[in-house]
Structure formats: C-alpha cells, structure tokens
C-alpha cells in the first residue's frame, strides 16, 4: 500500500503515488533456476523421448508388416492348390491332396478345433477365475506364495510333456469318467460311449484346459490385484460380505482383464499341436458323440502330416493354416470389441 507523502515547505511538489498494478513485475529467471550442465544442450533432455517414440512407432509398423507378409505368403501358397482342388474346401470330409485331381477339405478340422477349444474354455476359465479370486482375496498370506509358484511352474511346462502325461496318465484314467457319462447322459447321444481307449475330442478338451489354466489364472490374478482399495472399502462400509465385495467391486472391475486372459488362453488352445496329436486318434469323420475317437484339429493335422507331405500336400496344409490364421484374427477382434463395449462398466476410470 502506497502512503502519500506531504511536500516540504518551499520544496518541489511530491510525485503522485504509483498504482500497484502499474508497478513492474519482478523478473524471474528463465528455466528452473538451475544451471545447465556444461556441454549439454537445452533440448538434449527430450532426446530420449524422441528416440523412444521412434522405436515404439517402428516396432508397431514392423509388426504390421510381418503380419501382412504372413498373410500374403499363406494366401499365395494356398491359391496354388485351391485352384486344383476337386472338392469343396469348406465342406469336404476327406484329405487327399496327392490324388489326381486333389480332393481335400477342412470341415472335420474346423469342427474339431472349435469343439475342443470350447470344451477347454468351459472347463478352464471358471476354475482359473476361482483360483485367482482365492489367491487375491481369500488365501492366507503364507499360502499365496507357494500356490502362485506352482501355477507359474505349470505355465512353463512344455506342451510335449503335457502330451506324454496325457497319453500315459490321463487317457487310461478317463475310462471311469466316460463310463459314468455314458450311464447317466448317454441318452443325449452327445455322451454315448462305445468302449475303447478314450482318445476323443473330450480328452483333448480336458488336456487343453489343464494347459491354459495357468495362463488365465496368472493374468486374472494380476488384474484382480489392481482393483482400487477404495472400491472394496466402500462396499465393506455399506455392510457387504466378502462375496458381495467380490461380486460388486472386484468382478466388474476385472471383467475386461478376464476376457483378455481368456482370449490369450484360447489362442494357445487353438494352436496347440503336439499335445493334441499325442492323445487324439484322428480320422476325417465327425462323430455325433464327444466320447468316440475321431476328428482332428488344424494344428494337429499340420504337425502330423507336414514332414511326409508332398509339395501339393504342403500347400494344402498351408491353406488350412490360413483358415486357422483367420480364425485367430477373428477371435482377437471379437475380444477387442467385447472389451471396448464393457470398459465403461469396469470401473477402471474411477
């Protein structure tokens, strides 16, 4: 505040007070006040950001180029044999690309791939989500570490080991389950069993469920760990039980993550080769019962016939691989659509 001064007698008149708004603002030093390091340019601090942006953008473009190259290669090699195919590629129940003219189709392979993957998902996803919820909200602290370690070990087991275990241990011990299903549900025709070794699509689905269980469990567990503590505390403050907290706060928040984990497991189930080839008795026929031997999958057919196939046979296998490639893209696209539609209900933006 400016205080007016009284001029001295006989002296010059006092200058009028300067308004506060008219006073010059204090000069602030440019930058953050710290001295720049010698030999270091001012813009060099952003060099790392530019390099990282370029690398990230280049990696994304490279991935698109690789995917496009794979699609072009599969489409080109497939066109060489599809023009000679005497059967319908989508409905023929036969695989004889070396005949003159070639006759082959993917009806049996598509049916077996979809059915075995659906069985695996139906068995693995509920169990995986239950294990993830147990580890994050129910298990004692002393038990979480060992259980999580065992699950991580299951994810690291090679597929051929799963296949050997399935052929030597799982298949002989499924006769009791098959007999029980035939006794109580055989009237449906879907679970009728004629006897023999249980090397069927149901066995494949059970083995695939065991293989994808650790993948879905680990991803779901990490998603449930990210649930905001305020959501759970708010539900507890309203008098909710532990299960109600899980149902109202945890599951809605982690729904998108669980879908992503399920699609990741489905991707492995669709492309599994050696484990399926070890426990399945393949044939180019679609059985009405899930317990009867027969059927096949894309990956199993490629793995079992690629080495001994002729040039035409390999082109036919590549054509079936193109279909599997398209199915995988459609599955991932559907997953992205589902996640995008449910993102607003997940609570992630809260």
C-alpha positions in Angstrom: 0.0 0.0 0.0 1.4 3.4 -1.0 1.5 6.1 1.7 1.1 9.7 0.4 3.8 12.0 1.4 3.5 15.7 2.4 5.8 18.0 0.4 8.2 20.0 2.4 7.6 23.7 2.7 9.2 25.6 -0.1 10.3 22.4 -1.8 9.1 20.7 -5.1 5.7 19.0 -5.1 5.7 15.3 -4.3 5.2 12.8 -7.1 1.8 11.1 -7.2 1.7 7.6 -5.8 2.3 4.8 -8.3 -0.7 2.3 -8.6 0.2 -1.3 -7.6 -1.0 -2.6 -11.0 1.4 -0.2 -12.7 4.5 -1.4 -10.8 6.8 -3.5 -12.8 6.6 -7.3 -12.1 9.7 -8.9 -10.7 11.9 -10.5 -13.3 12.0 -14.3 -12.9 14.9 -16.3 -14.1 14.3 -18.4 -17.2 14.1 -22.2 -16.8 14.0 -23.9 -13.5 16.7 -21.8 -11.9 19.4 -24.5 -12.1 22.5 -24.1 -14.2 22.7 -26.2 -17.2 25.4 -28.9 -17.2 28.4 -27.9 -19.2 28.4 -29.4 -22.7 24.7 -30.3 -22.6 22.3 -28.6 -24.9 18.9 -27.5 -23.7 16.9 -29.8 -26.0 19.0 -32.9 -25.2 16.7 -33.7 -22.3 14.0 -34.6 -24.8 16.2 -36.8 -27.0 15.3 -39.9 -25.1 11.6 -39.2 -25.6 12.1 -38.8 -29.3 14.2 -42.0 -29.6 11.6 -44.0 -27.6 8.8 -42.6 -29.7 10.6 -43.6 -32.9 11.4 -47.1 -31.6 7.8 -47.7 -30.5 6.4 -46.5 -33.8 8.9 -48.5 -35.7 8.0 -51.6 -33.7 4.3 -51.2 -34.4 4.9 -50.7 -38.1 7.2 -53.7 -38.2 4.6 -55.9 -36.5 2.0 -54.9 -39.1 4.5 -55.6 -41.9 5.2 -59.1 -40.5 1.5 -59.9 -40.2 0.9 -58.7 -43.7 3.8 -60.7 -45.0 2.5 -63.9 -43.3 -1.0 -63.3 -44.7 0.4 -62.8 -48.2 2.5 -65.9 -48.0 -0.3 -68.1 -46.8 -2.7 -66.7 -49.4 -0.3 -67.2 -52.3 0.6 -70.7 -51.4 -3.0 -71.6 -50.7 -4.1 -70.3 -54.1 -1.7 -72.7 -55.9 -3.5 -75.7 -54.6 -7.1 -74.4 -54.1 -7.4 -73.9 -57.9 -6.7 -77.6 -58.4 -9.0 -78.9 -55.6 -11.7 -81.1 -56.9 -13.7 -80.9 -53.6 -15.3 -78.2 -51.6 -12.6 -76.8 -49.4 -15.1 -76.0 -46.6 -17.4 -79.0 -46.6 -15.4 -82.0 -47.9 -14.9 -84.8 -45.4 -11.6 -86.0 -47.0 -8.0 -85.1 -47.0 -6.2 -86.4 -50.1 -4.2 -83.6 -51.7 -1.9 -86.0 -53.6 -4.8 -87.5 -55.6 -5.3 -86.7 -59.2 -7.1 -84.3 -59.0 -6.6 -83.3 -55.4 -9.6 -83.7 -53.0 -9.4 -82.2 -49.6 -11.5 -80.1 -47.2 -11.4 -78.6 -43.7 -14.8 -79.5 -42.4 -13.5 -82.1 -39.9 -10.6 -79.9 -38.8 -12.7 -76.8 -38.2 -15.2 -78.8 -36.2 -12.6 -80.5 -34.1 -10.7 -77.2 -33.5 -13.8 -75.3 -32.4 -15.2 -78.1 -30.2 -12.0 -78.9 -28.4 -11.3 -75.2 -27.7 -14.8 -74.6 -26.5 -14.6 -77.6 -24.1 -11.2 -76.3 -22.9 -12.5 -72.8 -22.3 -15.7 -74.0 -20.5 -13.5 -76.1 -18.1 -10.6 -73.8 -17.6 -12.0 -70.2 -17.3 -14.3 -70.8 -14.3 -11.6 -72.7 -12.4 -8.9 -70.1 -13.3 -11.1 -67.2 -12.1 -11.9 -69.0 -8.9 -8.2 -69.7 -8.2 -7.3 -66.0 -9.0 -10.0 -64.8 -6.6 -8.8 -67.2 -3.9 -5.2 -66.1 -4.2 -6.1 -62.4 -4.1 -9.0 -62.3 -1.5 -9.3 -65.5 0.4 -6.0 -67.3 0.8 -3.7 -66.7 3.8 -0.6 -64.8 3.1 1.6 -67.8 3.9 -0.2 -69.9 1.2 -0.3 -67.4 -1.6 3.4 -67.6 -2.5 3.6 -71.5 -2.8 0.3 -71.8 -4.7 1.3 -69.0 -7.1 4.7 -70.6 -7.6 3.2 -74.0 -8.5 0.8 -72.2 -11.0 3.8 -70.4 -12.6 5.6 -73.8 -13.0 2.6 -75.2 -14.8 2.8 -72.4 -17.3 6.4 -73.2 -18.0 5.9 -77.0 -18.8 6.5 -77.8 -22.5 3.5 -79.0 -24.5 5.2 -82.3 -25.4 5.4 -83.1 -21.6 1.7 -82.4 -21.3 1.1 -84.7 -24.3 3.2 -87.5 -22.8 1.4 -87.1 -19.4 -2.0 -87.1 -21.2 -1.2 -90.3 -23.2 0.3 -92.2 -20.3 -1.7 -91.0 -17.3 -4.8 -89.1 -18.3 -6.1 -91.3 -21.1 -6.0 -94.6 -19.0 -7.8 -92.9 -16.1 -10.6 -91.4 -18.1 -12.4 -94.7 -18.6 -14.3 -94.3 -15.4 -15.5 -90.8 -16.3 -16.5 -91.9 -19.8 -18.5 -94.8 -18.3 -20.3 -92.5 -15.9 -21.2 -90.0 -18.6 -22.4 -92.8 -20.8 -24.6 -94.3 -18.0 -26.3 -91.1 -17.0 -26.1 -88.9 -20.1 -25.7 -91.4 -22.9 -29.3 -90.9 -23.8 -28.5 -87.5 -25.2 -26.2 -89.0 -27.9 -23.6 -86.4 -27.1 -22.0 -88.5 -24.3 -22.6 -92.0 -25.6 -19.6 -94.3 -25.4 -18.9 -97.5 -27.4 -15.9 -98.5 -25.3 -12.2 -98.5 -26.1 -9.5 -96.0 -25.2 -10.9 -92.5 -24.5 -8.9 -90.7 -27.2 -11.6 -88.3 -28.3 -12.2 -84.6 -28.5 -13.4 -84.5 -24.9 -10.0 -85.9 -23.8 -8.3 -83.2 -26.0 -10.5 -80.5 -24.4 -9.6 -81.7 -20.8 -5.9 -81.7 -21.6 -6.1 -78.2 -23.3 -8.0 -76.9 -20.2 -5.1 -78.0 -18.0 -2.6 -76.4 -20.3 -4.3 -73.0 -20.5 -5.4 -72.9 -16.8 -2.1 -71.3 -15.5 -2.2 -68.6 -18.3 -5.7 -67.5 -17.5 -5.1 -67.7 -13.7 -1.9 -65.6 -13.7 -3.4 -62.8 -15.9 -6.7 -62.8 -13.9 -4.8 -62.7 -10.6 -2.8 -59.6 -11.7 -6.0 -57.9 -12.9 -7.8 -58.5 -9.5 -4.8 -57.1 -7.7 -5.3 -53.8 -9.5 -8.8 -53.3 -8.0 -8.8 -49.9 -6.2 -8.8 -50.4 -2.5 -11.4 -47.6 -2.2 -14.0 -49.7 -4.1 -13.6 -52.6 -1.7 -13.6 -50.4 1.4 -16.8 -48.6 0.2 -18.6 -51.9 -0.2 -17.5 -53.1 3.2 -18.6 -49.8 4.7 -22.1 -50.4 3.3 -22.2 -53.8 5.1 -21.3 -56.1 2.2 -20.0 -59.5 2.8 -16.7 -60.7 1.3 -18.5 -62.4 -1.6 -20.6 -59.3 -2.2 -17.4 -57.3 -2.3 -16.1 -59.6 -5.0 -19.3 -59.6 -6.9 -19.9 -55.8 -6.8 -16.4 -54.4 -6.8 -13.8 -56.9 -8.0 -15.5 -58.8 -10.8 -16.9 -55.7 -12.6 -13.5 -54.0 -12.4 -11.6 -57.1 -13.7 -14.1 -58.2 -16.3 -12.1 -56.8 -19.2 -9.0 -58.3 -17.9 -10.6 -61.7 -17.5 -11.8 -61.6 -21.1 -8.3 -60.7 -22.3 -6.9 -63.6 -20.3 -9.5 -66.0 -21.7 -8.7 -64.9 -25.2 -5.0 -65.5 -24.5 -5.7 -69.0 -23.3 -8.0 -69.6 -26.3 -5.2 -68.6 -28.6 -3.0 -71.4 -27.2 -5.8 -73.9 -27.3 -6.4 -73.1 -31.0 -2.8 -73.5 -32.0 -1.7 -76.5 -29.8 -0.1 -79.3 -31.8 1.9 -82.0 -30.1 -0.2 -82.4 -27.0 -3.3 -82.9 -29.2 -1.5 -85.2 -31.6 -0.4 -87.4 -28.7 -3.8 -88.0 -27.1 -6.2 -88.0 -30.1 -7.0 -90.8 -32.5 -7.6 -88.7 -35.6 -9.9 -89.5 -38.5 -11.6 -87.4 -41.1 -15.1 -88.0 -39.8 -17.3 -86.1 -37.4 -18.7 -88.2 -34.6 -22.0 -87.3 -33.0 -20.6 -88.2 -29.6 -17.8 -86.3 -27.9 -16.6 -89.6 -26.4 -16.0 -91.5 -29.6 -12.5 -91.4 -31.1 -12.1 -89.4 -34.3 -11.9 -85.9 -35.6 -8.9 -83.6 -35.7 -7.7 -80.1 -35.4 -5.8 -77.7 -37.7 -2.6 -77.6 -35.7 -2.6 -81.4 -35.1 -3.2 -82.2 -38.8 -0.3 -79.8 -39.8 2.1 -81.2 -37.3 1.4 -84.9 -38.1 1.5 -84.6 -41.9 3.8 -81.8 -42.8 7.1 -83.9 -42.8 5.8 -86.6 -45.1 3.7 -84.4 -47.4 4.5 -83.7 -51.0 4.6 -80.2 -52.5 0.8 -80.3 -53.1 0.2 -81.7 -49.6 2.2 -78.9 -48.0 0.3 -76.3 -50.0 -3.0 -77.9 -48.8 -1.7 -77.8 -45.2 -0.7 -74.1 -45.7 -4.3 -73.5 -46.9 -5.7 -75.0 -43.7 -3.2 -72.8 -41.7 -4.6 -69.8 -43.5 -8.0 -70.7 -42.1 -6.6 -71.0 -38.6 -4.9 -67.7 -39.1 -8.2 -66.0 -40.0 -10.0 -67.7 -37.1 -7.4 -66.4 -34.7 -7.7 -62.9 -36.0 -11.5 -63.0 -35.7 -11.3 -64.3 -32.2 -8.9 -61.5 -31.2 -11.1 -58.9 -32.9 -14.2 -60.1 -31.1 -12.3 -59.9 -27.8 -11.3 -56.3 -28.5 -14.9 -55.4 -29.3 -16.2 -57.0 -26.1 -13.6 -55.3 -24.0 -14.4 -51.9 -25.7 -18.1 -52.3 -25.0 -17.7 -53.3 -21.4 -14.8 -50.9 -20.5 -17.2 -48.2 -19.2 -18.6 -50.6 -16.7 -15.3 -51.9 -15.4 -14.6 -49.0 -13.0 -11.1 -48.6 -14.5 -11.7 -44.8 -14.9 -13.0 -44.3 -11.4 
